[in-house]
Amino acid sequence: MILYNITINVTPDIEEDFISWMKNTHIPEVLETGMFVDHRFYRLLHESEDGSTNYSIQFFTETMEKMMEYEQRHAPALRSKTRERYSDKAMSFRSLLETV
């Protein structure tokens, strides 16, 4: 199993909209690609000096081939939508993990 983790730092002024948009729009669009079998959406429990909050969105896929297909065929357009909506108010980094 491959875990695709996106950690996003969200400014307070967009936080409520961000959560709603992730749950109702972005996560369903990612799942509609058919590349992932499950997901989780978490808020990191730590205090930030600037008042921002970090979220972790985790998608699970069965093979690295499906992950690569997602990266090539679907990710650019979906990432673009997020950047257009939130610009620098939602900064993200991604990591891939493999079950051992």
Chimera marker file (.cmm) of the C-alpha trace (Angstrom):
<marker_set name="trace">
<marker id="1" x="0.000" y="0.000" z="0.000" r="1" g="1" b="0" radius="0.5"/>
<marker id="2" x="1.236" y="3.471" z="-0.890" r="1" g="1" b="0" radius="0.5"/>
<marker id="3" x="0.293" y="6.511" z="1.200" r="1" g="1" b="0" radius="0.5"/>
<marker id="4" x="0.274" y="9.867" z="-0.563" r="1" g="1" b="0" radius="0.5"/>
<marker id="5" x="0.365" y="12.535" z="2.155" r="1" g="1" b="0" radius="0.5"/>
<marker id="6" x="-0.208" y="16.229" z="1.522" r="1" g="1" b="0" radius="0.5"/>
<marker id="7" x="0.487" y="18.537" z="4.453" r="1" g="1" b="0" radius="0.5"/>
<marker id="8" x="-0.990" y="22.006" z="4.041" r="1" g="1" b="0" radius="0.5"/>
<marker id="9" x="-0.351" y="25.092" z="6.150" r="1" g="1" b="0" radius="0.5"/>
<marker id="10" x="-3.551" y="27.170" z="6.150" r="1" g="1" b="0" radius="0.5"/>
<marker id="11" x="-3.928" y="30.800" z="7.242" r="1" g="1" b="0" radius="0.5"/>
<marker id="12" x="-6.754" y="31.557" z="9.705" r="1" g="1" b="0" radius="0.5"/>
<marker id="13" x="-8.727" y="33.750" z="7.285" r="1" g="1" b="0" radius="0.5"/>
<marker id="14" x="-9.419" y="30.864" z="4.881" r="1" g="1" b="0" radius="0.5"/>
<marker id="15" x="-9.552" y="27.952" z="7.316" r="1" g="1" b="0" radius="0.5"/>
<marker id="16" x="-13.326" y="27.441" z="7.408" r="1" g="1" b="0" radius="0.5"/>
<marker id="17" x="-13.640" y="27.681" z="3.623" r="1" g="1" b="0" radius="0.5"/>
<marker id="18" x="-10.610" y="25.406" z="3.178" r="1" g="1" b="0" radius="0.5"/>
<marker id="19" x="-12.092" y="22.613" z="5.295" r="1" g="1" b="0" radius="0.5"/>
<marker id="20" x="-15.435" y="22.819" z="3.504" r="1" g="1" b="0" radius="0.5"/>
<marker id="21" x="-13.844" y="22.926" z="0.049" r="1" g="1" b="0" radius="0.5"/>
<marker id="22" x="-11.561" y="19.984" z="0.831" r="1" g="1" b="0" radius="0.5"/>
<marker id="23" x="-14.425" y="17.833" z="2.125" r="1" g="1" b="0" radius="0.5"/>
<marker id="24" x="-17.001" y="18.768" z="-0.503" r="1" g="1" b="0" radius="0.5"/>
<marker id="25" x="-14.954" y="19.427" z="-3.637" r="1" g="1" b="0" radius="0.5"/>
<marker id="26" x="-11.247" y="18.632" z="-3.715" r="1" g="1" b="0" radius="0.5"/>
<marker id="27" x="-11.124" y="15.268" z="-1.943" r="1" g="1" b="0" radius="0.5"/>
<marker id="28" x="-14.101" y="13.918" z="-3.948" r="1" g="1" b="0" radius="0.5"/>
<marker id="29" x="-12.397" y="15.059" z="-7.186" r="1" g="1" b="0" radius="0.5"/>
<marker id="30" x="-9.185" y="13.247" z="-6.241" r="1" g="1" b="0" radius="0.5"/>
<marker id="31" x="-11.118" y="10.085" z="-5.383" r="1" g="1" b="0" radius="0.5"/>
<marker id="32" x="-13.066" y="10.298" z="-8.672" r="1" g="1" b="0" radius="0.5"/>
<marker id="33" x="-9.796" y="9.722" z="-10.542" r="1" g="1" b="0" radius="0.5"/>
<marker id="34" x="-10.049" y="6.066" z="-9.484" r="1" g="1" b="0" radius="0.5"/>
<marker id="35" x="-6.397" y="5.997" z="-8.419" r="1" g="1" b="0" radius="0.5"/>
<marker id="36" x="-7.034" y="5.824" z="-4.664" r="1" g="1" b="0" radius="0.5"/>
<marker id="37" x="-8.941" y="3.344" z="-2.501" r="1" g="1" b="0" radius="0.5"/>
<marker id="38" x="-9.298" y="5.410" z="0.695" r="1" g="1" b="0" radius="0.5"/>
<marker id="39" x="-8.439" y="8.720" z="2.310" r="1" g="1" b="0" radius="0.5"/>
<marker id="40" x="-8.124" y="10.477" z="5.668" r="1" g="1" b="0" radius="0.5"/>
<marker id="41" x="-8.264" y="14.187" z="6.555" r="1" g="1" b="0" radius="0.5"/>
<marker id="42" x="-6.537" y="15.352" z="9.757" r="1" g="1" b="0" radius="0.5"/>
<marker id="43" x="-5.780" y="18.548" z="11.626" r="1" g="1" b="0" radius="0.5"/>
<marker id="44" x="-2.309" y="18.542" z="13.196" r="1" g="1" b="0" radius="0.5"/>
<marker id="45" x="-2.429" y="19.193" z="16.928" r="1" g="1" b="0" radius="0.5"/>
<marker id="46" x="0.202" y="21.809" z="17.527" r="1" g="1" b="0" radius="0.5"/>
<marker id="47" x="0.297" y="25.545" z="18.070" r="1" g="1" b="0" radius="0.5"/>
<marker id="48" x="1.758" y="27.778" z="15.398" r="1" g="1" b="0" radius="0.5"/>
<marker id="49" x="3.314" y="31.149" z="16.168" r="1" g="1" b="0" radius="0.5"/>
<marker id="50" x="1.582" y="32.828" z="13.242" r="1" g="1" b="0" radius="0.5"/>
<marker id="51" x="-1.866" y="31.373" z="14.020" r="1" g="1" b="0" radius="0.5"/>
<marker id="52" x="-1.921" y="29.105" z="10.977" r="1" g="1" b="0" radius="0.5"/>
<marker id="53" x="-3.095" y="25.493" z="11.125" r="1" g="1" b="0" radius="0.5"/>
<marker id="54" x="-1.623" y="22.454" z="9.415" r="1" g="1" b="0" radius="0.5"/>
<marker id="55" x="-3.780" y="19.772" z="7.827" r="1" g="1" b="0" radius="0.5"/>
<marker id="56" x="-2.817" y="16.365" z="6.511" r="1" g="1" b="0" radius="0.5"/>
<marker id="57" x="-4.790" y="14.823" z="3.668" r="1" g="1" b="0" radius="0.5"/>
<marker id="58" x="-3.867" y="11.206" z="3.090" r="1" g="1" b="0" radius="0.5"/>
<marker id="59" x="-4.768" y="9.146" z="0.058" r="1" g="1" b="0" radius="0.5"/>
<marker id="60" x="-4.130" y="5.409" z="-0.151" r="1" g="1" b="0" radius="0.5"/>
<marker id="61" x="-3.381" y="3.586" z="-3.386" r="1" g="1" b="0" radius="0.5"/>
<marker id="62" x="-2.529" y="-0.044" z="-4.053" r="1" g="1" b="0" radius="0.5"/>
<marker id="63" x="0.436" y="0.397" z="-6.387" r="1" g="1" b="0" radius="0.5"/>
<marker id="64" x="3.160" y="2.850" z="-7.284" r="1" g="1" b="0" radius="0.5"/>
<marker id="65" x="1.959" y="2.616" z="-10.897" r="1" g="1" b="0" radius="0.5"/>
<marker id="66" x="-1.410" y="4.091" z="-9.903" r="1" g="1" b="0" radius="0.5"/>
<marker id="67" x="0.366" y="6.811" z="-7.955" r="1" g="1" b="0" radius="0.5"/>
<marker id="68" x="2.490" y="7.711" z="-10.972" r="1" g="1" b="0" radius="0.5"/>
<marker id="69" x="-0.570" y="7.700" z="-13.220" r="1" g="1" b="0" radius="0.5"/>
<marker id="70" x="-2.275" y="10.105" z="-10.815" r="1" g="1" b="0" radius="0.5"/>
<marker id="71" x="0.792" y="12.378" z="-10.817" r="1" g="1" b="0" radius="0.5"/>
<marker id="72" x="0.958" y="12.448" z="-14.615" r="1" g="1" b="0" radius="0.5"/>
<marker id="73" x="-2.715" y="12.568" z="-15.607" r="1" g="1" b="0" radius="0.5"/>
<marker id="74" x="-4.626" y="14.221" z="-12.765" r="1" g="1" b="0" radius="0.5"/>
<marker id="75" x="-2.450" y="16.043" z="-10.229" r="1" g="1" b="0" radius="0.5"/>
<marker id="76" x="-1.464" y="19.109" z="-12.302" r="1" g="1" b="0" radius="0.5"/>
<marker id="77" x="-5.066" y="20.236" z="-12.909" r="1" g="1" b="0" radius="0.5"/>
<marker id="78" x="-6.192" y="19.500" z="-9.346" r="1" g="1" b="0" radius="0.5"/>
<marker id="79" x="-3.216" y="21.337" z="-7.841" r="1" g="1" b="0" radius="0.5"/>
<marker id="80" x="-3.885" y="24.280" z="-10.110" r="1" g="1" b="0" radius="0.5"/>
<marker id="81" x="-7.451" y="24.583" z="-8.776" r="1" g="1" b="0" radius="0.5"/>
<marker id="82" x="-6.146" y="24.710" z="-5.209" r="1" g="1" b="0" radius="0.5"/>
<marker id="83" x="-3.512" y="27.342" z="-6.084" r="1" g="1" b="0" radius="0.5"/>
<marker id="84" x="-6.087" y="29.461" z="-7.910" r="1" g="1" b="0" radius="0.5"/>
<marker id="85" x="-8.475" y="29.322" z="-4.965" r="1" g="1" b="0" radius="0.5"/>
<marker id="86" x="-6.019" y="29.924" z="-2.114" r="1" g="1" b="0" radius="0.5"/>
<marker id="87" x="-2.740" y="31.207" z="-3.584" r="1" g="1" b="0" radius="0.5"/>
<marker id="88" x="-0.130" y="31.522" z="-0.818" r="1" g="1" b="0" radius="0.5"/>
<marker id="89" x="-2.712" y="31.147" z="1.976" r="1" g="1" b="0" radius="0.5"/>
<marker id="90" x="-2.501" y="27.340" z="1.704" r="1" g="1" b="0" radius="0.5"/>
<marker id="91" x="1.091" y="26.178" z="1.278" r="1" g="1" b="0" radius="0.5"/>
<marker id="92" x="1.652" y="22.456" z="0.849" r="1" g="1" b="0" radius="0.5"/>
<marker id="93" x="4.299" y="19.786" z="0.685" r="1" g="1" b="0" radius="0.5"/>
<marker id="94" x="3.874" y="16.168" z="-0.350" r="1" g="1" b="0" radius="0.5"/>
<marker id="95" x="5.399" y="12.863" z="0.660" r="1" g="1" b="0" radius="0.5"/>
<marker id="96" x="5.020" y="9.241" z="-0.377" r="1" g="1" b="0" radius="0.5"/>
<marker id="97" x="5.177" y="6.403" z="2.130" r="1" g="1" b="0" radius="0.5"/>
<marker id="98" x="5.103" y="2.661" z="1.601" r="1" g="1" b="0" radius="0.5"/>
<marker id="99" x="3.732" y="0.026" z="3.947" r="1" g="1" b="0" radius="0.5"/>
<marker id="100" x="6.495" y="-2.235" z="5.293" r="1" g="1" b="0" radius="0.5"/>
<link id1="1" id2="2" r="1" g="1" b="0" radius="0.2"/>
<link id1="2" id2="3" r="1" g="1" b="0" radius="0.2"/>
<link id1="3" id2="4" r="1" g="1" b="0" radius="0.2"/>
<link id1="4" id2="5" r="1" g="1" b="0" radius="0.2"/>
<link id1="5" id2="6" r="1" g="1" b="0" radius="0.2"/>
<link id1="6" id2="7" r="1" g="1" b="0" radius="0.2"/>
<link id1="7" id2="8" r="1" g="1" b="0" radius="0.2"/>
<link id1="8" id2="9" r="1" g="1" b="0" radius="0.2"/>
<link id1="9" id2="10" r="1" g="1" b="0" radius="0.2"/>
<link id1="10" id2="11" r="1" g="1" b="0" radius="0.2"/>
<link id1="11" id2="12" r="1" g="1" b="0" radius="0.2"/>
<link id1="12" id2="13" r="1" g="1" b="0" radius="0.2"/>
<link id1="13" id2="14" r="1" g="1" b="0" radius="0.2"/>
<link id1="14" id2="15" r="1" g="1" b="0" radius="0.2"/>
<link id1="15" id2="16" r="1" g="1" b="0" radius="0.2"/>
<link id1="16" id2="17" r="1" g="1" b="0" radius="0.2"/>
<link id1="17" id2="18" r="1" g="1" b="0" radius="0.2"/>
<link id1="18" id2="19" r="1" g="1" b="0" radius="0.2"/>
<link id1="19" id2="20" r="1" g="1" b="0" radius="0.2"/>
<link id1="20" id2="21" r="1" g="1" b="0" radius="0.2"/>
<link id1="21" id2="22" r="1" g="1" b="0" radius="0.2"/>
<link id1="22" id2="23" r="1" g="1" b="0" radius="0.2"/>
<link id1="23" id2="24" r="1" g="1" b="0" radius="0.2"/>
<link id1="24" id2="25" r="1" g="1" b="0" radius="0.2"/>
<link id1="25" id2="26" r="1" g="1" b="0" radius="0.2"/>
<link id1="26" id2="27" r="1" g="1" b="0" radius="0.2"/>
<link id1="27" id2="28" r="1" g="1" b="0" radius="0.2"/>
<link id1="28" id2="29" r="1" g="1" b="0" radius="0.2"/>
<link id1="29" id2="30" r="1" g="1" b="0" radius="0.2"/>
<link id1="30" id2="31" r="1" g="1" b="0" radius="0.2"/>
<link id1="31" id2="32" r="1" g="1" b="0" radius="0.2"/>
<link id1="32" id2="33" r="1" g="1" b="0" radius="0.2"/>
<link id1="33" id2="34" r="1" g="1" b="0" radius="0.2"/>
<link id1="34" id2="35" r="1" g="1" b="0" radius="0.2"/>
<link id1="35" id2="36" r="1" g="1" b="0" radius="0.2"/>
<link id1="36" id2="37" r="1" g="1" b="0" radius="0.2"/>
<link id1="37" id2="38" r="1" g="1" b="0" radius="0.2"/>
<link id1="38" id2="39" r="1" g="1" b="0" radius="0.2"/>
<link id1="39" id2="40" r="1" g="1" b="0" radius="0.2"/>
<link id1="40" id2="41" r="1" g="1" b="0" radius="0.2"/>
<link id1="41" id2="42" r="1" g="1" b="0" radius="0.2"/>
<link id1="42" id2="43" r="1" g="1" b="0" radius="0.2"/>
<link id1="43" id2="44" r="1" g="1" b="0" radius="0.2"/>
<link id1="44" id2="45" r="1" g="1" b="0" radius="0.2"/>
<link id1="45" id2="46" r="1" g="1" b="0" radius="0.2"/>
<link id1="46" id2="47" r="1" g="1" b="0" radius="0.2"/>
<link id1="47" id2="48" r="1" g="1" b="0" radius="0.2"/>
<link id1="48" id2="49" r="1" g="1" b="0" radius="0.2"/>
<link id1="49" id2="50" r="1" g="1" b="0" radius="0.2"/>
<link id1="50" id2="51" r="1" g="1" b="0" radius="0.2"/>
<link id1="51" id2="52" r="1" g="1" b="0" radius="0.2"/>
<link id1="52" id2="53" r="1" g="1" b="0" radius="0.2"/>
<link id1="53" id2="54" r="1" g="1" b="0" radius="0.2"/>
<link id1="54" id2="55" r="1" g="1" b="0" radius="0.2"/>
<link id1="55" id2="56" r="1" g="1" b="0" radius="0.2"/>
<link id1="56" id2="57" r="1" g="1" b="0" radius="0.2"/>
<link id1="57" id2="58" r="1" g="1" b="0" radius="0.2"/>
<link id1="58" id2="59" r="1" g="1" b="0" radius="0.2"/>
<link id1="59" id2="60" r="1" g="1" b="0" radius="0.2"/>
<link id1="60" id2="61" r="1" g="1" b="0" radius="0.2"/>
<link id1="61" id2="62" r="1" g="1" b="0" radius="0.2"/>
<link id1="62" id2="63" r="1" g="1" b="0" radius="0.2"/>
<link id1="63" id2="64" r="1" g="1" b="0" radius="0.2"/>
<link id1="64" id2="65" r="1" g="1" b="0" radius="0.2"/>
<link id1="65" id2="66" r="1" g="1" b="0" radius="0.2"/>
<link id1="66" id2="67" r="1" g="1" b="0" radius="0.2"/>
<link id1="67" id2="68" r="1" g="1" b="0" radius="0.2"/>
<link id1="68" id2="69" r="1" g="1" b="0" radius="0.2"/>
<link id1="69" id2="70" r="1" g="1" b="0" radius="0.2"/>
<link id1="70" id2="71" r="1" g="1" b="0" radius="0.2"/>
<link id1="71" id2="72" r="1" g="1" b="0" radius="0.2"/>
<link id1="72" id2="73" r="1" g="1" b="0" radius="0.2"/>
<link id1="73" id2="74" r="1" g="1" b="0" radius="0.2"/>
<link id1="74" id2="75" r="1" g="1" b="0" radius="0.2"/>
<link id1="75" id2="76" r="1" g="1" b="0" radius="0.2"/>
<link id1="76" id2="77" r="1" g="1" b="0" radius="0.2"/>
<link id1="77" id2="78" r="1" g="1" b="0" radius="0.2"/>
<link id1="78" id2="79" r="1" g="1" b="0" radius="0.2"/>
<link id1="79" id2="80" r="1" g="1" b="0" radius="0.2"/>
<link id1="80" id2="81" r="1" g="1" b="0" radius="0.2"/>
<link id1="81" id2="82" r="1" g="1" b="0" radius="0.2"/>
<link id1="82" id2="83" r="1" g="1" b="0" radius="0.2"/>
<link id1="83" id2="84" r="1" g="1" b="0" radius="0.2"/>
<link id1="84" id2="85" r="1" g="1" b="0" radius="0.2"/>
<link id1="85" id2="86" r="1" g="1" b="0" radius="0.2"/>
<link id1="86" id2="87" r="1" g="1" b="0" radius="0.2"/>
<link id1="87" id2="88" r="1" g="1" b="0" radius="0.2"/>
<link id1="88" id2="89" r="1" g="1" b="0" radius="0.2"/>
<link id1="89" id2="90" r="1" g="1" b="0" radius="0.2"/>
<link id1="90" id2="91" r="1" g="1" b="0" radius="0.2"/>
<link id1="91" id2="92" r="1" g="1" b="0" radius="0.2"/>
<link id1="92" id2="93" r="1" g="1" b="0" radius="0.2"/>
<link id1="93" id2="94" r="1" g="1" b="0" radius="0.2"/>
<link id1="94" id2="95" r="1" g="1" b="0" radius="0.2"/>
<link id1="95" id2="96" r="1" g="1" b="0" radius="0.2"/>
<link id1="96" id2="97" r="1" g="1" b="0" radius="0.2"/>
<link id1="97" id2="98" r="1" g="1" b="0" radius="0.2"/>
<link id1="98" id2="99" r="1" g="1" b="0" radius="0.2"/>
<link id1="99" id2="100" r="1" g="1" b="0" radius="0.2"/>
</marker_set>
